[in-house]
Every structure is written in structure tokens, then in C-alpha cells.
Amino acid sequence: MSEIFLGQTSDFAEGDYRIFAVDGVEVGVFRVDGDLLAWRNHCPHFGGPVCQGRVFNRVSETVTAERTTDGLCFAGERHVICPWHGFEFDLRTGRHPGDPRYRLQKIELSVRDDQVFVRLP
Amino acid sequence: MNKIDRQPGSPHELPKIGIRTDTRDILAHAVEQSRELADYFVVDIDAHVTETAFWSEVTDRIDNDVIRHMAKSFQDRVGAPPGLLNIQAGMNFQDVYGRIQHQAQLAEPTPTGGPHRQTILTQRAMDSMGIDRMVVFPTPMLTLGMHPQPEIETALGTAFNRWLIERVLPDDPRLAGMIYLPFNDPDGCCKVVEEFAGKPGVIGFTVTSTRYKPVHHNDYMRLYAMIEETGLPLAFHAGFHWGDESMKQVNRFLTMHAISFAYFNMIHLANWVINGLPERFPRLKMIWVESGLAWVPFMMQRLDAEYQMRTSEAPQLKRRPSEYIREMYFTSQPLERSNLKLTEATFEAINADTQLLFASDWPHWDFDLPAAITTLPFLTEQAKRNILGLNAARIFNLEVPKHKLTSPASPPSAAVTA
């Protein structure tokens, strides 16, 4: 496995994300609540460029004590959406919110002296 | 050209995908998948153009002066809505509210002075997915059968057909069309067959299924006879319509879409079989498009069970309904794969080895890649080749390039064994 330098921590703005390709591997790096997270740009559904999709907050629906619904609302979790078919993945866990068979492949990321590195598989 | 350099070396950045992203970049990962298809003959029986992006080109081809004027009168309005078309623009939720950008719009640049922009967009998708031939259908016009004015359906349907064969198909012989039939106007359908059968690129005829018309009505028998005589297939292309009284009960696009796309074809197929149309038109090749497959074994068993108890209501049938259905053709998308045992049983029920035709549905949000077929663990190599293209070659009489290996699939009577 090789370690690849991707940039300074300041190059990754809060709430934003960047996608890199190196030696045939594509990696998405996401800044979520201060943390840097890296996932392989490969959707487990059909191999779509998941990290190049858009990021949305998870949509939730509040159910009251009377089992009625208060309607749809945005929750706090950030999801990346595969642009091919809309498969969603939690940016912290890499998991599809409704089907545990689908999850993103984590890429090892480290920060040293404000420099961001990923270790490619 | 915006195409991204993916050469090895030091890290380079990839863009976020939006409506202006080049189709070849959206589908770059499909290119990698398509390398294993190099010696496959791949025919995509159901992809789509976006005719409303070129609406004035379509409406320019309306025959009737007044109807053409009615359409043109919209061009000066803010946003230039597609005049005469019965779509509900504020309820086009297919892109999942911005999550699937290629469904929202393909706004990438294309060169001018060469092929038509729609042709270029289609070529980019074909080349990315490893597709040899592609059949294109309209998109917003899939609900035109619900238009309250039959003469408008006839005018727009005929104009669309002209636009397709005059502007989109001529620049690439790999493209083909199945001509739109204005099914609310049976005589108009016959005129369409007369006008377009035999035109370059025309390989069949289409009824958009989203409509309330009894396909067994005597008004349509001349039409079916004419199509049977051409030797070209007749497709029923599914669609959705949230205005349908039953669909008004559902509150999510997901639910409505999942049911609608099977619902209309279920009704038309049932009417087709139970009224004995396969007996009346034994040489007419029927294709059921974009309903997926899971509904078909349901219909087979359901109709068989009722037919065996109420045979007197279907006196034209000489066999069980499922036996007629098994001789029809179906397109694969959107292929239900969440339970592969059910998928395998479905393939067996419909005799997929000879009757199933691959379809991508590109550029729509629930499109399938050829990998939807090649990754099915229960299919033989020959079955994959049949479904991906050789069945289509047989039905549409397409020439298979020599380097694409193997001969066309055998007809149903000598089915390839899975």
C-alpha cells in the first residue's frame, strides 16, 4: 500500500469534499464537523462514482407518541448520494441507511503537520 | 471537451457531478465495466431522448397549421414551456430532488456543426456503456396518451416521429426508433404506420402504455394487421401517471412509480391475451417495455388460474394464458435483483434465454448497465449474450458484426439451454 499526499488540511473546507484519482484508485475526502473522512469512489451497487455525487442531510420523519407523523425533516447526518442511481451513504459510517448489504469502502486517512495523506489499497 | 483525464500518475482531482458534467465523465466507471463486453453484441432496446430540449424542432413538424400555431404561441412565454404537452413540470420528481443530476438535465456542451446534439449525447452514453445499437424512445411524451385532446396526441406524436427520423437517427446508423403510435386515434395510428414503416432507422412501433384504452377493441384490428404485415415488433412502453385515480392514493413518488410502471402494462397484457389477440395476430411480435420483470410470473399464474375456472370467458384461447405470454418479449430494465432466487425463477418463467432483451433506460434515474445482466450468477455465458444482444438481433433482424462472436440465438422452439 502506498501513502499519497493530497494537500493541506486547509484545502478541505468544512462541509465540503474533494475527489482524487491516483494510480487507478479514486478517493473522496469529506470534511464533516471538523473531521476528515475518506471513502473509495466506487458505489457498492453498480460501481458508480459515488463520491462525485451531491451531499445531503439525511431525510427523517418524526413519529409522535400517538403514532402519527409530523412529516419530513432533515436530520443531522450527512449523506453522500451516488449520482448514478441515488444510493445514499452515511458519511461517518459508510453505510446505506436502509440496506446493510451496501456500504462504502473506507480509505485510511491520516493528518500529519496539517498535511493530509491517504493510504491506497 | 470536458472529458476528465484519468491517466495514472500523481493525484489529480475529479469534479463533482452536476448537470453540466460530460456524459462520458458521468459514465467513466461504466467504461471500465464495458471492457469485458468487447466481443459481446450489445443492443439497448430502451433508451431515451429528451424531446422537450428540442421542442421547437418537434413542433415545427406539426402538419396542422392551427395546432402548430398553438404550440408556437408558447415560445414567447417566460421559460418557454413545451406547448401542448400535458406534463406536470412541478412534479417531475424523477431526479430525487437534485440527487441524480443526469436525470434532472444533460446540459453539457456539445460541438456545433456536426451531428445533432441529441445524437451526440446518445453516442456518448452508448460508447461509455459498450452498447452497439440503441433504440430511443421519447421521455415527457410517455404520458401523452393521457392528453384530453386526441388530435393533439396525433399531431405531436407524428411530429416527434418526423423529428426523430429526420434529425436524430440519420447521423448514426447505430441508432433506431420504434415509431410513436397516437393510440387514442386508431385511424391516425394506421396513417403513422403507412408514413413511417420502411423509413431508415424505424425498427418497430410503440404504444405508450399510460392511457385508458382497451387494446382489444375492434377499432385497433386494422392497425395490428398492418403492423403484423410489416414484420416489425409492437412495443408497449410503460410509464407513470400520478393523476390516475388509483395512484392518487399514494403519497410518495417511489410508490407511484413502482406501481404505475407495471400497472398499465398489466392491464394491456391481460386484455391482449384474454381477448385472444395472439391467436388473431400470430406473427405479431409483442414487446413489453420498462415494466421490469417481476410482474410477469404473477400475471402468468394469476391468469392461468382464472382461465382454468372461467374458460368460457376467453373462448379464443387454445392454450393457457402463460403459454402465450411466454412467447412474448420483455425488456430487462428496471431489473429486480434484490432477491436473486426470485429473479432466477422469473427468468425461467419467461424463458429469458430467448425472450428477454437488455434495456438501459439511459439517461433516466433508474437506468441499468449491461452489468445488470453480466453479473447474474445463474446465467450461462450464452444466455448473457442472448439477452444482451443476440435475442434483439434475431427479433429486429440486426446484423451482428463478425468480431462479436457466436451466431444469433436460436428461436424459442429450439431454446438455448441455461
Interface residues (C-beta under 8 A of the other chain):
Chain A: I4 F5 L6 Y17 R18 I19 F20 A21 V22 D23 G24 E26 N41 H42 F46 G47 G48 P49 Q52 G53 R54 F56 I81 P83 W84 H85 G86 E88
Chain B: R6 P8 G9 S10 P11 H12 E13 L14 P15 K16 I17 I26 A28 H29 A30 E32 Q33 V96 G98 R99 I100 Q101 H102 W365 D366 F367 L369 A371 A372
